[in-house]
């Protein structure tokens, strides 16, 4: 099997995604090594993936990440099928279709931003992010019902939708709040908690998010049988360029990592800082597996279980419970001093 040479240009410079162009700089060889490792065993079934990687970047990065995670678990994908993205053929056979939350039309994406783009109203930020995630989810459900459900490789098997957030500057700051609202109708309101002085976080159920003055988008999609054909959602807001940087073998990089983990005794998370030399992150850190309690073909929890991920499921009494490590990665961001390339 020939290697997938992602970094050999197949599109002209003016059509290349800014992140792809940046990655070709000499100083990012360690990051290219990470992505090339993720790509081992991945097959470009329609001979379009390299072009899409170089022009759209983020959807392909997410697809490669999912491929790398399946390999981490020792799971095998049968790439002889043209769809969906992953047909896993181990003991627990199931299918995955990958997608990302994209920016609204005309809005800025999750690259090329600066501190001035930092959100100031996080409730608005999270509500808008929930709308983008819901749009991506519903789009894939339509495709499932129109095509995938009719394919023999998908019939009577768990079907999983994998969604990553790339819908706006600082998209990773939303962490899991938008996806928990989208799927389980559960919203943790840090702003209200801090303003009230409460010692426990204020949470409430939501059934819709405002898209505009005329349209509301349904939330709590896993709270009814309407989407029982979807077994689970794989989600991450951290499978980004920051993940690639975190995994790269580049100890002299001038980067400070600030990262957040749960704090059992406080509504505020634990905050940690480390230089690149001292920072350790696993491929699976920050990844969520969110199960649908109404799934007609449930995904067994052991199928995608890993000691570094969080798995969410609904108890019989309606409580959303999580299985996760005590130091689960909630959020991570980087501050880097870049040395300008010589012209």
Secondary structure, 3 states (H helix, E strand, C coil): CCCCCCCCCCCCHHHCCHHHHHHCCHHHHHHHHHHHHHHCCCCCCCCCHHHHHHHCCHHHHHHHHHHHHHHHCCCCECCCCCCCCEEECCCCCEEEEEEEECCCCCCCCCCCCCHHHCCCCHHHHHHHHHHHHHHHHHHHHHHHHHCHHHCCCCCCCEEEEEEEECCCCCHHHHCCHHHHHHHHCEEEEHHHHHHHCCCCCEEEECCEEEEECCEEEECCHHHCHHHCCCCEEEEECCCCHHHHHHHCCCCCCCEEEEEEECCCCCCCCEEEEEEHHHCCCCCCCCCEEEECCCCCCCCCCCCCCCCCCEEEEECCCCCEEEECCCCCEEEEEEEECCCCCCC
